[in-house]
């Protein structure tokens, strides 16, 4: 009984980890998703709880069929509560594809503004990153600025590997510079603020901070 309880606890912990562990961004800007847990993670607890109930009910006071049904319903409900996001994620993707279909098509045809509009829709972050990437490649300065800030601020997330933070910040700054050079005042101001020490993303540099602040006035 004690062993079964320990095994059940371990499996429940693994289920919770797989279901709630957040994604993170690699230094190439791609969102990395944890693998979906194998079916056994959800099936095995049902079997263990059933065994525990049967052990606690040696004289079969309850019909076995009722015990089985209640056990399955119990574990199914708990699994859905714990791992809900992993279950309905495919439906979220279908919704996002449908919601952004027109703008995505225009974006793929080379309309940078459409990429930005698609990223502004209520779609998952991985879609936003993809649209920002495409829009920036099409020289949409707002897409470059938003992607740059997104990558830089992603280093504040606890799940971002420390070794990847410098590359993310460097790429984010490069994207902000591209936007700034294209006349995006906010991007220039963001770089200036960072070089003044805001967020501690880069080493303070008063000369660069002043240079990019002047660009905000020029644009």
LUMPA-872923 format. One record per residue: residue in three letters; x negated, y negated, z of N, C-alpha, C in turn. Coordinates in nm, 3 decimals, m for minus. Each point is the difference from the previous one (the first is absolute). Layout:
<sites>
SITE  type      n.X      n.Y      n.Z     ca.X     ca.Y     ca.Z      c.X      c.Y      c.Z
SITE   ALA        X        Y        Z        X        Y        Z        X        Y        Z
...
</sites>
This chain:
<sites>
SITE  type      n.X      n.Y      n.Z     ca.X     ca.Y     ca.Z      c.X      c.Y      c.Z
SITE   UNK   m0.083    0.120    0.000    0.083   m0.120    0.000   m0.087   m0.126    0.000
SITE   UNK   m0.104    0.002    0.087   m0.089   m0.115    0.007   m0.075   m0.020   m0.131
SITE   UNK   m0.043    0.111   m0.061   m0.073   m0.007   m0.126    0.090   m0.057   m0.109
SITE   UNK    0.124    0.047   m0.004    0.095   m0.049   m0.100    0.024   m0.150    0.017
SITE   UNK    0.007   m0.045    0.123    0.022   m0.142    0.027   m0.118   m0.084   m0.048
SITE   UNK   m0.123    0.050    0.025   m0.120   m0.071   m0.044   m0.005   m0.008   m0.153
SITE   UNK    0.028    0.112   m0.066   m0.001    0.002   m0.146    0.104   m0.096   m0.056
SITE   UNK    0.118    0.000    0.060    0.105   m0.092   m0.044   m0.044   m0.145    0.016
SITE   UNK   m0.067   m0.031    0.112   m0.047   m0.137    0.021   m0.103   m0.042   m0.102
SITE   UNK   m0.092    0.091   m0.034   m0.102   m0.031   m0.101    0.064   m0.026   m0.136
SITE   UNK    0.095    0.083   m0.037    0.066   m0.017   m0.129    0.080   m0.130   m0.004
SITE   UNK    0.067   m0.030    0.109    0.075   m0.126    0.007   m0.092   m0.120   m0.014
SITE   UNK   m0.117    0.008    0.063   m0.098   m0.109   m0.009   m0.049   m0.017   m0.143
SITE   UNK   m0.027    0.112   m0.067   m0.045   m0.006   m0.139    0.110   m0.059   m0.089
SITE   UNK    0.123    0.039    0.025    0.112   m0.053   m0.078    0.010   m0.151    0.017
SITE   UNK   m0.011   m0.046    0.124    0.009   m0.143    0.028   m0.115   m0.074   m0.066
SITE   UNK   m0.120    0.059    0.002   m0.116   m0.066   m0.062    0.021   m0.014   m0.149
SITE   UNK    0.037    0.109   m0.066    0.020   m0.004   m0.144    0.109   m0.097   m0.039
SITE   UNK    0.102   m0.008    0.083    0.115   m0.083   m0.035   m0.025   m0.148    0.023
SITE   UNK   m0.076   m0.034    0.102   m0.013   m0.141    0.038   m0.135   m0.061   m0.029
SITE   UNK   m0.101    0.083   m0.030   m0.133   m0.057   m0.027    0.009   m0.092   m0.121
SITE   UNK   m0.043   m0.126    0.012    0.014   m0.096   m0.110   m0.102    0.025   m0.110
SITE   UNK    0.035   m0.048   m0.118   m0.092    0.006   m0.112   m0.105   m0.110    0.014
SITE   UNK   m0.107    0.008   m0.076   m0.096   m0.108    0.001   m0.049   m0.026   m0.141
SITE   UNK   m0.072   m0.109   m0.017   m0.047   m0.039   m0.132   m0.149    0.027   m0.010
SITE   UNK   m0.041    0.068   m0.108   m0.141    0.018   m0.024   m0.056   m0.127   m0.063
SITE   UNK   m0.134   m0.007   m0.012   m0.059   m0.125   m0.048    0.022   m0.024   m0.149
SITE   UNK    0.063    0.095   m0.069    0.038   m0.026   m0.139    0.141   m0.056   m0.009
SITE   UNK    0.061   m0.024    0.117    0.132   m0.059    0.004    0.114    0.099   m0.006
SITE   UNK   m0.032    0.129   m0.010    0.104    0.101   m0.012    0.050    0.043    0.138
SITE   UNK    0.131    0.011    0.012    0.058    0.051    0.124   m0.021    0.150    0.005
SITE   UNK   m0.048    0.049    0.112   m0.026    0.142    0.015    0.104    0.058    0.094
SITE   UNK    0.070    0.101   m0.045    0.105    0.059    0.079   m0.047    0.132    0.060
SITE   UNK    0.039    0.025    0.124   m0.030    0.127    0.063    0.082    0.109   m0.068
SITE   UNK   m0.055    0.122   m0.008    0.075    0.107   m0.065    0.128    0.034    0.076
SITE   UNK    0.101    0.038   m0.076    0.126    0.041    0.062   m0.024    0.129    0.078
SITE   UNK    0.052    0.012    0.120   m0.025    0.121    0.080    0.060    0.123   m0.066
SITE   UNK   m0.064    0.115    0.016    0.056    0.123   m0.056    0.132    0.036    0.066
SITE   UNK    0.080    0.076   m0.072    0.133    0.037    0.051   m0.007    0.070    0.135
SITE   UNK   m0.110    0.075    0.021   m0.011    0.076    0.124    0.004   m0.091    0.123
SITE   UNK   m0.041   m0.127   m0.016    0.001   m0.093    0.113    0.141   m0.020    0.052
SITE   UNK    0.098    0.008   m0.089    0.138   m0.019    0.042    0.073    0.132    0.025
SITE   UNK   m0.043    0.105   m0.066    0.068    0.129    0.014   m0.044    0.072    0.127
SITE   UNK   m0.130   m0.004    0.029   m0.051    0.076    0.114    0.060   m0.044    0.133
SITE   UNK    0.018   m0.131    0.026    0.062   m0.038    0.128    0.139    0.059    0.019
SITE   UNK    0.074    0.015   m0.111    0.134    0.060    0.011   m0.012    0.142    0.052
SITE   UNK   m0.094    0.073   m0.056   m0.018    0.139    0.042   m0.043    0.007    0.146
SITE   UNK   m0.091   m0.090    0.039   m0.050    0.003    0.137    0.111   m0.034    0.100
SITE   UNK    0.079   m0.103   m0.031    0.110   m0.036    0.090    0.101    0.113    0.009
SITE   UNK    0.026    0.065   m0.113    0.093    0.114    0.001   m0.052    0.110    0.092
SITE   UNK   m0.129    0.031   m0.009   m0.059    0.103    0.085    0.011   m0.041    0.148
SITE   UNK   m0.029   m0.127    0.029    0.008   m0.048    0.138    0.142    0.014    0.054
SITE   UNK    0.099   m0.039   m0.083    0.139    0.009    0.046    0.040    0.145    0.025
SITE   UNK   m0.042    0.089   m0.088    0.033    0.141    0.017   m0.066    0.056    0.126
SITE   UNK   m0.122   m0.045    0.027   m0.068    0.046    0.121    0.072   m0.050    0.125
SITE   UNK    0.053   m0.122   m0.009    0.071   m0.054    0.115    0.141    0.056    0.011
SITE   UNK    0.040    0.076   m0.100    0.136    0.054   m0.004   m0.007    0.154   m0.020
SITE   UNK   m0.066    0.069    0.092   m0.025    0.143   m0.021    0.126    0.085   m0.006
SITE   UNK    0.105   m0.044    0.064    0.122    0.081    0.002    0.097   m0.037   m0.112
SITE   UNK   m0.047   m0.086   m0.089    0.081   m0.039   m0.117    0.135   m0.056    0.041
SITE   UNK    0.000   m0.094    0.092    0.125   m0.065    0.041    0.060   m0.079   m0.115
SITE   UNK   m0.087   m0.047   m0.093    0.048   m0.071   m0.118   m0.014    0.091   m0.122
SITE   UNK    0.090   m0.010   m0.095   m0.016    0.077   m0.124   m0.130   m0.039   m0.069
SITE   UNK   m0.071    0.096   m0.053   m0.128   m0.026   m0.066    0.017   m0.097   m0.117
SITE   UNK    0.106    0.018   m0.076    0.023   m0.089   m0.116    0.013   m0.145    0.044
SITE   UNK    0.072   m0.021    0.113    0.016   m0.137    0.050   m0.134   m0.057    0.042
SITE   UNK   m0.082    0.080    0.064   m0.132   m0.045    0.042   m0.083   m0.040   m0.121
SITE   UNK    0.005    0.081   m0.104   m0.077   m0.029   m0.122    0.047   m0.131   m0.062
SITE   UNK    0.132   m0.016   m0.015    0.053   m0.122   m0.063   m0.035   m0.124    0.081
SITE   UNK    0.018    0.008    0.132   m0.032   m0.115    0.084   m0.148   m0.034   m0.006
SITE   UNK   m0.085    0.100   m0.002   m0.144   m0.022   m0.006   m0.039   m0.069   m0.130
SITE   UNK    0.056    0.049   m0.110   m0.032   m0.059   m0.131    0.047   m0.144   m0.007
SITE   UNK    0.124   m0.024    0.046    0.053   m0.137   m0.002   m0.083   m0.093    0.088
SITE   UNK   m0.040    0.049    0.116   m0.079   m0.080    0.092   m0.133   m0.040   m0.062
SITE   UNK   m0.071    0.097   m0.054   m0.131   m0.030   m0.059    0.012   m0.083   m0.127
SITE   UNK    0.106    0.025   m0.079    0.020   m0.079   m0.122    0.022   m0.146    0.037
SITE   UNK    0.083   m0.024    0.103    0.025   m0.138    0.043   m0.125   m0.067    0.052
SITE   UNK   m0.077    0.071    0.083   m0.123   m0.057    0.055   m0.101   m0.028   m0.112
SITE   UNK   m0.013    0.092   m0.093   m0.094   m0.018   m0.111    0.036   m0.121   m0.085
SITE   UNK    0.131   m0.016   m0.024    0.042   m0.115   m0.080   m0.028   m0.131    0.073
SITE   UNK    0.017   m0.001    0.132   m0.027   m0.121    0.076   m0.149   m0.032    0.002
SITE   UNK   m0.082    0.103    0.017   m0.145   m0.021    0.010   m0.063   m0.027   m0.136
SITE   UNK    0.039    0.080   m0.098   m0.067   m0.008   m0.130    0.089   m0.061   m0.106
SITE   UNK    0.098   m0.079    0.040    0.092   m0.060   m0.095   m0.065   m0.067   m0.120
SITE   UNK   m0.099   m0.088    0.022   m0.061   m0.070   m0.113   m0.054    0.092   m0.106
SITE   UNK   m0.057    0.115    0.039   m0.054    0.092   m0.098    0.110    0.071   m0.078
SITE   UNK    0.118    0.014    0.061    0.109    0.065   m0.069    0.065   m0.092   m0.103
SITE   UNK    0.022   m0.127    0.039    0.072   m0.087   m0.094   m0.093   m0.082   m0.088
SITE   UNK   m0.132    0.020    0.010   m0.093   m0.074   m0.084    0.027    0.020   m0.150
SITE   UNK    0.029    0.122   m0.048    0.030    0.016   m0.143    0.117   m0.085   m0.045
SITE   UNK    0.101   m0.016    0.087    0.116   m0.082   m0.036   m0.038   m0.148   m0.003
SITE   UNK   m0.092   m0.040    0.089   m0.048   m0.137   m0.003   m0.072   m0.030   m0.132
SITE   UNK   m0.077    0.098   m0.045   m0.073   m0.019   m0.126    0.097   m0.012   m0.117
SITE   UNK    0.103    0.085    0.000    0.100   m0.008   m0.107    0.068   m0.136    0.000
SITE   UNK    0.032   m0.049    0.120    0.065   m0.131    0.013   m0.093   m0.109   m0.049
SITE   UNK   m0.128    0.008    0.038   m0.097   m0.101   m0.040   m0.020    0.001   m0.151
SITE   UNK   m0.006    0.119   m0.059   m0.015    0.010   m0.146    0.119   m0.063   m0.070
SITE   UNK    0.120    0.027    0.053    0.121   m0.055   m0.061    0.005   m0.151    0.017
SITE   UNK   m0.036   m0.048    0.121    0.008   m0.142    0.031   m0.096   m0.082   m0.085
SITE   UNK   m0.119    0.057   m0.025   m0.104   m0.077   m0.069   m0.016    0.038   m0.146
SITE   UNK    0.091    0.081   m0.053   m0.016    0.054   m0.135   m0.022   m0.108   m0.106
SITE   UNK    0.087   m0.101   m0.003   m0.010   m0.103   m0.104   m0.128   m0.081    0.013
SITE   UNK   m0.029   m0.046    0.124   m0.119   m0.081    0.020   m0.127    0.084   m0.024
SITE   UNK    0.006    0.127    0.039   m0.114    0.088   m0.020   m0.029    0.019   m0.148
SITE   UNK    0.105    0.015   m0.078   m0.017    0.017   m0.145   m0.062   m0.126   m0.061
SITE   UNK    0.049   m0.116    0.042   m0.056   m0.126   m0.051   m0.145   m0.016    0.046
SITE   UNK   m0.027    0.040    0.124   m0.136   m0.007    0.054   m0.094    0.087   m0.083
SITE   UNK    0.044    0.121   m0.033   m0.083    0.091   m0.079   m0.021   m0.050   m0.142
SITE   UNK    0.092   m0.085   m0.047   m0.016   m0.058   m0.133   m0.095   m0.118    0.000
SITE   UNK   m0.045   m0.043    0.119   m0.097   m0.109    0.005    0.051   m0.130    0.055
SITE   UNK    0.115    0.003    0.066    0.056   m0.122    0.060   m0.042   m0.007    0.147
SITE   UNK   m0.101   m0.082    0.028   m0.053   m0.012    0.136    0.104   m0.051    0.098
SITE   UNK    0.084   m0.093   m0.044    0.104   m0.054    0.089    0.100    0.109    0.038
SITE   UNK    0.026    0.093   m0.092    0.092    0.110    0.030   m0.060    0.092    0.105
SITE   UNK   m0.131    0.018   m0.005   m0.068    0.082    0.101    0.020   m0.061    0.139
SITE   UNK   m0.013   m0.131    0.007    0.019   m0.069    0.128    0.143    0.012    0.047
SITE   UNK    0.095   m0.013   m0.091    0.142    0.013    0.038    0.029    0.142    0.049
SITE   UNK   m0.061    0.099   m0.065    0.020    0.139    0.041   m0.056    0.023    0.140
SITE   UNK   m0.116   m0.059    0.028   m0.062    0.016    0.132    0.079   m0.071    0.109
SITE   UNK    0.079   m0.098   m0.038    0.079   m0.076    0.097    0.131    0.070    0.036
SITE   UNK    0.032    0.109   m0.068    0.121    0.075    0.029   m0.018    0.082    0.128
SITE   UNK    0.109    0.054    0.049   m0.004    0.082    0.121   m0.047    0.141   m0.036
SITE   UNK   m0.132    0.012   m0.023   m0.059    0.128   m0.039   m0.114    0.033    0.097
SITE   UNK   m0.040    0.127    0.009   m0.109    0.038    0.091   m0.130   m0.072   m0.033
SITE   UNK   m0.089   m0.006    0.098   m0.128   m0.071   m0.017   m0.081    0.054   m0.116
SITE   UNK    0.004    0.130   m0.023   m0.080    0.057   m0.108    0.046   m0.055   m0.136
SITE   UNK    0.130   m0.028   m0.013    0.050   m0.061   m0.122   m0.049   m0.144   m0.011
SITE   UNK    0.007   m0.073    0.112   m0.045   m0.139   m0.001   m0.147   m0.009   m0.042
SITE   UNK   m0.084    0.086    0.057   m0.142   m0.001   m0.034   m0.020    0.027   m0.149
SITE   UNK    0.074    0.097   m0.051   m0.013    0.034   m0.142    0.041   m0.117   m0.089
SITE   UNK    0.111   m0.067    0.034    0.045   m0.114   m0.080   m0.096   m0.119    0.013
SITE   UNK   m0.051   m0.024    0.121   m0.097   m0.108    0.017   m0.125    0.027   m0.083
SITE   UNK   m0.047    0.124    0.001   m0.118    0.037   m0.077    0.021   m0.031   m0.148
SITE   UNK    0.114    0.043   m0.052    0.030   m0.021   m0.141    0.016   m0.149   m0.030
SITE   UNK    0.070   m0.070    0.087    0.019   m0.144   m0.022   m0.130   m0.076    0.003
SITE   UNK   m0.088    0.036    0.094   m0.129   m0.067    0.009   m0.085    0.028   m0.123
SITE   UNK    0.006    0.125   m0.049   m0.074    0.034   m0.122    0.051   m0.080   m0.119
SITE   UNK    0.127   m0.043    0.008    0.059   m0.083   m0.106   m0.016   m0.150    0.030
SITE   UNK   m0.088   m0.029    0.098   m0.036   m0.139    0.035    0.115   m0.079    0.062
SITE   UNK    0.087    0.069    0.072    0.101   m0.070    0.079   m0.065   m0.034    0.135
SITE   UNK   m0.027   m0.126    0.023   m0.077   m0.041    0.118    0.072    0.033    0.131
SITE   UNK    0.133   m0.009    0.001    0.074    0.032    0.122   m0.016    0.147    0.036
SITE   UNK    0.000    0.087   m0.100   m0.020    0.143    0.025   m0.139    0.025    0.058
SITE   UNK   m0.100   m0.068   m0.054   m0.136    0.014    0.051   m0.008   m0.046    0.145
SITE   UNK    0.063   m0.113    0.029   m0.005   m0.056    0.135    0.069    0.093    0.100
SITE   UNK    0.117    0.049   m0.037    0.073    0.088    0.092   m0.072    0.132    0.022
SITE   UNK   m0.056    0.055   m0.106   m0.074    0.125    0.015   m0.124   m0.021    0.086
SITE   UNK   m0.070   m0.111   m0.022   m0.118   m0.029    0.080    0.032   m0.010    0.147
SITE   UNK    0.105   m0.074    0.034    0.039   m0.013    0.140    0.048    0.133    0.057
SITE   UNK    0.070    0.077   m0.083    0.050    0.130    0.046   m0.117    0.092    0.037
SITE   UNK   m0.103    0.003   m0.084   m0.115    0.086    0.028   m0.075   m0.047    0.125
SITE   UNK   m0.018   m0.130    0.011   m0.073   m0.054    0.116    0.075    0.026    0.129
SITE   UNK    0.129   m0.028    0.000    0.079    0.020    0.123    0.018    0.147    0.034
SITE   UNK   m0.015    0.088   m0.100    0.013    0.143    0.028   m0.112    0.048    0.092
SITE   UNK   m0.110   m0.076    0.008   m0.110    0.039    0.089    0.036   m0.020    0.146
SITE   UNK    0.112   m0.070    0.025    0.046   m0.016    0.139    0.076    0.123    0.049
SITE   UNK    0.039    0.087   m0.094    0.075    0.119    0.038   m0.092    0.097    0.072
SITE   UNK    0.048    0.058    0.107   m0.082    0.089    0.081   m0.043    0.124   m0.076
SITE   UNK    0.080    0.043   m0.099   m0.031    0.123   m0.069   m0.100   m0.018   m0.114
SITE   UNK   m0.040   m0.124   m0.029   m0.098   m0.023   m0.106   m0.138    0.043    0.048
SITE   UNK   m0.065    0.095   m0.069   m0.133    0.045    0.043   m0.097   m0.117    0.007
SITE   UNK   m0.074   m0.016    0.111   m0.093   m0.113    0.015   m0.100   m0.011   m0.114
SITE   UNK   m0.044    0.113   m0.052   m0.099   m0.004   m0.107    0.052   m0.059   m0.129
SITE   UNK    0.131   m0.006   m0.017    0.058   m0.052   m0.123    0.035   m0.148    0.008
SITE   UNK   m0.002   m0.056    0.120    0.042   m0.139    0.018   m0.085   m0.100   m0.077
SITE   UNK   m0.135    0.009    0.005   m0.080   m0.099   m0.074    0.032   m0.003   m0.149
SITE   UNK    0.017    0.118   m0.061    0.030    0.004   m0.144    0.138   m0.058   m0.029
SITE   UNK    0.096    0.027    0.087    0.133   m0.056   m0.019   m0.003   m0.152    0.009
SITE   UNK   m0.070   m0.052    0.099   m0.010   m0.145    0.017   m0.071   m0.063   m0.119
SITE   UNK   m0.109    0.063   m0.044   m0.075   m0.052   m0.114    0.086   m0.005   m0.126
SITE   UNK    0.075    0.106   m0.023    0.086    0.001   m0.119    0.113   m0.101    0.015
SITE   UNK    0.053   m0.012    0.119    0.108   m0.097    0.023   m0.047   m0.142   m0.024
SITE   UNK   m0.120   m0.033    0.048   m0.056   m0.133   m0.022   m0.022   m0.025   m0.148
SITE   UNK   m0.047    0.103   m0.072   m0.024   m0.015   m0.144    0.132   m0.030   m0.073
SITE   UNK    0.106    0.065    0.041    0.130   m0.025   m0.062    0.051   m0.140    0.032
SITE   UNK   m0.023   m0.046    0.123    0.040   m0.136    0.037   m0.080   m0.102   m0.080
SITE   UNK   m0.127    0.027   m0.022   m0.083   m0.091   m0.080    0.052   m0.008   m0.144
SITE   UNK    0.039    0.117   m0.053    0.053    0.000   m0.136    0.126   m0.085   m0.007
SITE   UNK    0.086    0.014    0.099    0.123   m0.079    0.003   m0.032   m0.148    0.019
SITE   UNK   m0.095   m0.028    0.087   m0.039   m0.139    0.025   m0.055   m0.065   m0.126
SITE   UNK   m0.086    0.073   m0.070   m0.058   m0.053   m0.124    0.105   m0.024   m0.107
SITE   UNK    0.114    0.073    0.014    0.108   m0.018   m0.097    0.095   m0.113    0.041
SITE   UNK   m0.034   m0.068    0.111    0.080   m0.114    0.043    0.099    0.028    0.111
SITE   UNK   m0.015    0.113    0.068    0.092    0.034    0.108   m0.048   m0.065    0.130
SITE   UNK    0.066   m0.106    0.042   m0.044   m0.078    0.116    0.000    0.082    0.130
SITE   UNK    0.104    0.081    0.018    0.010    0.078    0.123   m0.117    0.098    0.013
SITE   UNK   m0.040    0.058   m0.112   m0.113    0.092    0.002   m0.127   m0.073    0.042
SITE   UNK   m0.020   m0.119   m0.054   m0.117   m0.081    0.038    0.003   m0.031    0.149
SITE   UNK    0.118   m0.039    0.049    0.013   m0.034    0.141   m0.022    0.121    0.090
SITE   UNK    0.042    0.118   m0.046   m0.020    0.121    0.080   m0.148    0.033    0.012
SITE   UNK   m0.073   m0.015   m0.110   m0.145    0.026    0.005   m0.067   m0.099    0.093
SITE   UNK    0.039   m0.126   m0.011   m0.058   m0.103    0.085    0.024    0.032    0.148
SITE   UNK    0.123    0.040    0.032    0.033    0.032    0.140   m0.082    0.118    0.051
SITE   UNK   m0.020    0.098   m0.085   m0.078    0.118    0.042   m0.145   m0.038    0.027
SITE   UNK   m0.056   m0.088   m0.084   m0.138   m0.041    0.022   m0.014   m0.095    0.120
SITE   UNK    0.112   m0.050    0.046   m0.003   m0.079    0.123    0.016    0.089    0.124
SITE   UNK    0.014    0.129   m0.023    0.006    0.095    0.111    0.135    0.058    0.027
SITE   UNK    0.102   m0.035   m0.078    0.134    0.051    0.025    0.006    0.150   m0.031
SITE   UNK    0.039    0.077    0.097    0.014    0.144   m0.019   m0.129    0.077    0.015
SITE   UNK   m0.113   m0.067    0.002   m0.130    0.065    0.015   m0.023    0.106   m0.107
SITE   UNK    0.043   m0.029   m0.123   m0.020    0.095   m0.109   m0.137   m0.015   m0.063
SITE   UNK   m0.051   m0.123   m0.002   m0.132   m0.027   m0.058   m0.078   m0.087    0.097
SITE   UNK   m0.131   m0.003   m0.021   m0.084   m0.084    0.085    0.033   m0.147   m0.027
SITE   UNK    0.015   m0.082    0.103    0.031   m0.142   m0.021   m0.105   m0.068   m0.088
SITE   UNK    0.048   m0.083   m0.090   m0.089   m0.071   m0.091    0.067   m0.134   m0.030
SITE   UNK   m0.045   m0.104    0.067    0.065   m0.131   m0.011   m0.010   m0.056   m0.140
SITE   UNK   m0.113    0.027   m0.068   m0.018   m0.053   m0.136    0.104    0.060   m0.095
SITE   UNK    0.017    0.132    0.006    0.099    0.065   m0.086    0.142   m0.040    0.041
SITE   UNK    0.022   m0.015    0.128    0.133   m0.042    0.047    0.034   m0.136   m0.058
SITE   UNK   m0.096   m0.091    0.001    0.022   m0.134   m0.054    0.019    0.005   m0.152
SITE   UNK   m0.080    0.085   m0.065    0.008    0.011   m0.147    0.139    0.044   m0.044
SITE   UNK    0.052    0.103    0.067    0.132    0.051   m0.042    0.112   m0.092    0.046
SITE   UNK   m0.021   m0.075    0.107    0.101   m0.098    0.040    0.010   m0.111   m0.103
SITE   UNK   m0.114   m0.040   m0.054    0.002   m0.102   m0.104    0.075    0.049   m0.123
SITE   UNK   m0.012    0.130   m0.029    0.071    0.055   m0.116    0.150   m0.007    0.019
SITE   UNK    0.046    0.010    0.124    0.145   m0.014    0.022    0.047   m0.139   m0.038
SITE   UNK   m0.085   m0.100    0.022    0.037   m0.136   m0.035   m0.011   m0.024   m0.149
SITE   UNK   m0.094    0.071   m0.064   m0.017   m0.015   m0.144    0.118    0.060   m0.075
SITE   UNK    0.053    0.112    0.053    0.111    0.067   m0.068    0.131   m0.065    0.037
</sites>
